[in-house]
Amino acid sequence: MSVLTPVLAPVGCRAARVGVCAVLVGVGGAGCASSSTGGHGGHAGHEARADHQHGDGMPHRFDDAASWAKQFDAPERDAWQKPDEVVAALALPKDAVVADVGAGTGYFAVRLAAAVPAGRVIGLDVEADMVRHMDERARALGLTNMVGRLTPMDSAAVDDGTDLVLVVDTYHHISDRVPYFKALRQKLSARGRLAIIDFRVDSERGPPATHKIGPETVQAELLEAGWVLSTSHDFLPDQYFLVFQPG
Ligand SMILES: C[S@@+](CC[C@H](N)C(=O)[O-])C[C@H]1O[C@@H](n2cnc3c(N)ncnc32)[C@H](O)[C@@H]1O
């Protein structure tokens, strides 16, 4: 089986209950979405509990992995998300320890696990169902070096000595980012890096523009948290892709 194969077939769409399922399916886009463009999938989940928020306090839940897998693992996403190019650009040593923070259904985690056969990948998420889904997906694919892990909203439960932390379409969901990323910095190995991929403010994909965080803000916040930009990749059409190292 390919590492790209989602293990769980989507079983119904939670978003259908709020009338946006048609937006979620087929238009592509990972995560919270603009209902006007449908580009990031419809703003499904924002009707839900206030205990999971965008950085600005916008409530958002990702508690039904099978439903979100339709969107996060849609084959159409690959054309603009370019996951294999992203993983290649990270140039990971085969024994690297990688943490995918806000890993969702494991779209990147499974590819990272294939890239570090002598290392390991931890897919961290605040949603228990995402963690369960990732564990099932890793088991079904025989990826013994990948596990899911539940993490708190306000700190990343990464292992000491982690070599790379990847954060895709999740930065804008994290509150109090300076202390969050300052604490994360202490967990990294000497060769540790932090890669942030998120939607450009003017992209038609992704959350509404008011909920997007531009790359200048990311860079300024992370500088305050003790990180310096080492590389900026520009091959993604809708997202910035920044790699930081400890300052
Ligand atoms: C838009 S999805 C992105 C999923 C995945 N990175 C991808 O590209 O397919 C955001 C994910 O981040 C998770 N999340 C939100 N806030 C988080 C936080 N503070 N720490 C870790 N995960 C978080 C959500 O539960 C969701 O699964």
The ligand as a MOL file (V3000), in Angstrom:
LIG
                    3D

  0  0  0     0  0            999 V3000
M  V30 BEGIN CTAB
M  V30 COUNTS 27 29 0 0 0
M  V30 BEGIN ATOM
M  V30 1 C -5.6020 22.8830 9.1890 0
M  V30 2 S -5.2540 21.3930 10.0070 0 CHG=1
M  V30 3 C -3.6880 20.9640 9.2560 0
M  V30 4 C -3.4030 19.4870 9.2980 0
M  V30 5 C -2.0720 19.0700 8.6490 0
M  V30 6 N -0.9500 19.8290 9.1400 0
M  V30 7 C -2.1400 19.1340 7.1660 0
M  V30 8 O -1.4260 19.9350 6.5630 0
M  V30 9 O -2.9030 18.3420 6.5760 0 CHG=-1
M  V30 10 C -4.8170 21.9790 11.5980 0
M  V30 11 C -4.6080 20.8770 12.6270 0
M  V30 12 O -3.9820 21.4520 13.7650 0
M  V30 13 C -4.5980 20.9780 14.9320 0
M  V30 14 N -4.3500 22.0030 15.9530 0
M  V30 15 C -5.0250 23.1490 16.1680 0
M  V30 16 N -4.4680 23.8440 17.1660 0
M  V30 17 C -3.3970 23.1180 17.5810 0
M  V30 18 C -2.4060 23.3090 18.5960 0
M  V30 19 N -2.3850 24.3760 19.3970 0
M  V30 20 N -1.4400 22.3500 18.7430 0
M  V30 21 C -1.4420 21.2570 17.9390 0
M  V30 22 N -2.3670 21.0160 16.9890 0
M  V30 23 C -3.3200 21.9440 16.8070 0
M  V30 24 C -6.0450 20.7500 14.5540 0
M  V30 25 O -6.6900 19.8300 15.4030 0
M  V30 26 C -5.8850 20.2390 13.1070 0
M  V30 27 O -5.7850 18.8420 13.0590 0
M  V30 END ATOM
M  V30 BEGIN BOND
M  V30 1 1 1 2
M  V30 2 1 2 3
M  V30 3 1 2 10
M  V30 4 1 3 4
M  V30 5 1 4 5
M  V30 6 1 5 6
M  V30 7 1 5 7
M  V30 8 2 7 8
M  V30 9 1 7 9
M  V30 10 1 10 11
M  V30 11 1 11 12
M  V30 12 1 11 26
M  V30 13 1 12 13
M  V30 14 1 13 14
M  V30 15 1 13 24
M  V30 16 1 14 15
M  V30 17 1 14 23
M  V30 18 2 15 16
M  V30 19 1 16 17
M  V30 20 1 17 18
M  V30 21 2 17 23
M  V30 22 1 18 19
M  V30 23 2 18 20
M  V30 24 1 20 21
M  V30 25 2 21 22
M  V30 26 1 22 23
M  V30 27 1 24 25
M  V30 28 1 24 26
M  V30 29 1 26 27
M  V30 END BOND
M  V30 END CTAB
M  END
